[in-house]
Amino acid sequence: MNHLSNSQINLYLQCSLKYKFQYVDELPKPFKSSGLAFGSAVHSALSWLNKQRMNGNSVSLERFYKIFDADWYSLKAENEIRYKAGEEEMKLTVLGKELLGLYFEEPYKKVKGTEIPFVVPIVNPQTGQRLGIDLEGIIDLIEEDDTITEFKTSAQIMDPKEVDTHLQLTIYSYAFEALTHRPPKLLRVIDFVKTKKPKLIPLETKRTKADYQRFFFLSGQVLKGIRSQVFFPRSGFWCKDCEYGEHCRNWGES
């Protein structure tokens, strides 16, 4: 392996065996959960909208919806989408447009960039020690005043306390500071909540050098576990949507 990412670290911490199936064995996924597909379509539409606005192009709400429809259609064409009990494709499509409509009507804040890729070394901010591997990722949005925004779709409102320890925000902040040599003004999550009455909940936080140091040690332990081939199943609510359920059940059999 030549890099770490937020997805890799989070997946290893959640279930190291699934990490092995996905990143080491590179097993094909027989389906995509509706939650992941929905989040991908929403993210793609938001990225398109913010790029258009950043370039000074006028966009109608109807066209914005058509972009979402196209993203959703593309996901269906490329994957088998597995829906939860009680879910329907049409209802999810309507819900996505309701959430995107709420964002569209929000006051527009000028942005520097959207879907910004980065590659930075993982370094202990206190000692300068390097982990010896790069951190890669993509920042959802950077506003003109250096506020970093992450878009998140969820079934229920995110706990504000979770935002203060949210790994992806720590990674965004760390990468931004590594590249610009200054901290971001603010870290923001815009939570697209998929409740019966859809809502957008903005949550804000900041990070310090202590957070970066904790991230350095966390990354080091994850890297050590991966290189030592420490992989085992960890059960939780995520199991019901896992694409590797059959492989997991057969794990350990000769």
N, C-alpha and C positions, 0 to 999 in steps of 0.2 A: 504494500500500500504506500502511496506517495502523498496522501493528504488526509485531513479529517474535515468533517463538515458538521453542521448542527444536526442534520438528519442522521448521520452515522452515530454521533455521540448519544443522541436521545434514544435511538433504536437500541444501541448496545445496553444502555441503562435500563430500558423498558424490558427487553427480552434479548439476551445475548444469542440465544439459539436462532431467533428470527434474523438477527444481524448476520449470522453465519449463512443461513439459507439465501439471504438477499445479496450480501456483498462478497462472501467467500465462495460459496457454491454457485452463485448467480443463477439460481433456479428461476424458471419462468413463473410469472404470477398468472394463475388461471382466471382471475377476475380482479376487478377494482371495486372497492366498497363505494356505495353511493356518497358517503361523507367525503371521501377523498376526491371523487369525481366532481362533486358539487363545489368543493373548495378550489379545485384547479380551474374550473370554468369561471368562477367569480374572480379569482386572481388574474386570469388572462384578460377578462373584460376590463378590470380596473387598470391594469397596466396599459392597455390600449387607450383608454379614456385619458389617463394622465399624460401619456406621450402626445396625444392630439392637443391637449390643452397647453402643454409645455411648448409645443411648436406653433402655438397661436391659432390653431384651427378650431373653427366653430363646430360643435357636435350637438345633434339633436338627441333627445331621450330615445326616440324611436330607433335611431341608428345604433345607439349604445345597446339597446335590447337585442338588435339583430346580431351584434358582435357576440353577445352572450349566447344567443341561440346557435351561432356557428361553432363556438367553442364547445358547447354541450353536445352538438351533433357529432363533432370530430371525436370527442371522447367516447361516445357510444359506438362509433364506427370502428374504433381501434381496440376497444375493450368490452368484455362482458361486464356490465354494471350489476352489482348485487345489491338489491334494496333491502332495507330493514322491514320487519313486519309492520304493516299499516302504511308504508310509504308507496307513493305512486310517482311515476316520472312527471306527469303533468303538474301535479301539486308542487314538486320540487322546482320545476321550471318557473311557475308563477311566483313561488317564494323567492327564487333568485332575483327575479325582476323587481319584486317589491323592495328587497334589500338594496339592490343597485340603484333603484329610483330614489331611495332615501339618501344615498351617498351623492347622487347626481345633484340633488337639490341643496346640499350643504354648501356654505360659502367656499369658493375656490381659493386655495392658498398656492401661491406660485411655488414651483418645484425646480430643483436642480437636475433631478434625474429619477428614473424609475427602472426597476429590475436591473440594478447596478451590480455587476459581478466584482468579486475581490479575491485576491490571493495574498495572504500575509503570513509571516512566520509566527509561531506560538512562542511567546517570550515571557519569562517571569518579570513583571514590572519592577520588582524590588531588587533583584540580583542581576538581571540581564541574561540569565541562563536561558538557552534555547532548547526547546523540546526536540528539535531535529526534524520536524515535520510541519508542513504548511497547513493553514486553515483556509478553506475555500467556502464560498457561499454567494448569495445574491441578496442584496438589500432591496426590500419592496419599494421604498420611496424615501427620498431625501428632499425636504422642503428648502426654500431659499434661505431660511434663517438657521439652517443646520439641524432642524428637527428631523429625527428618523422615525418613520412610521412603518409598522407591520400590520398587515391585514390578516384577520383571523375569522374563520367561520366556526360557530359553536352552537350546540344544542341548548345551552343555558349560559347565563351571564357569567363571565369570567370573574373569579375572586380577585379584588384589587391587590390582595397580599401576594397572589401568584405572580402578578406583573413584576413585583419587586425582585423576584428570583427567577424570572423567565429566562431560560438559557439562550434562546434566540436573540433576545434584546441585549443580553450581555455580549454575545458574539458580534452583533451589529455595532454596538458601541465600541468594543475593542478594535474591530477592524477599521472603523471610521477614524479612531484616534491614531491607529498605527499608520494610516495612509496620509492623514492631514496634519498630524502632530498637534491636534487640539481636540478637546472633547466635544461631542454633539451638544447642542443647546438643550435638547430634551429627547426622551424616548417615548413613543406613543404607540399603543395598540388600538386599532379600531376594530372592535368586536362586532361582527355581523351575526346577530343572535337569531337563530331559526325557530323562534317561538311562534305561537298562533298569530300574535300581533308582532310582526318582525320589528326589530329595533337595532340601531347602531349605538354602541356604547364606547366612547373614547376613554382610555385609561392611560395615565402618564406616570413616568418614573425617571430615574437617573441611575448611573453607575459610577463607582469609584475605583481607584487602583486596587483596593482590597477585593473587589468583585473580580477584577482581572486576574489577581493572584490566585484566587480560589478556582477560577476557570482553568488556569495553567495546571494546577495540581489535579483537578478533575480530568482534564484531557490526558495528563500523564498516566493516570491509573487506567483510563479506558484504553489507551494505546498499549499499555503493558498487558492488559487482559486479552486484547485482540492478538498481539504478537505471541502470547503464551498459549493461544488457542483455548482460552477458557470460555466455553460456550455451553449454556444450559437453559432449559425452559423456565420461564417465570409467568405464572398464571395471573390473569386479571381481566378486567372488563374488555380489554383490547382483544382477547382471544376470539370472541364471537365474530369479529370482522377480519380475522387473520387469513391471509391468502395461503399460508403454509400449514393449515390445520392438519391435513393428512400427513404431511411430512413430520410434523411435531408428534402426532400420535404414534408414528412408527419409529420415532427416535430411540436409539438404544437397542433396537432389535438386530440380531446378527443376520 
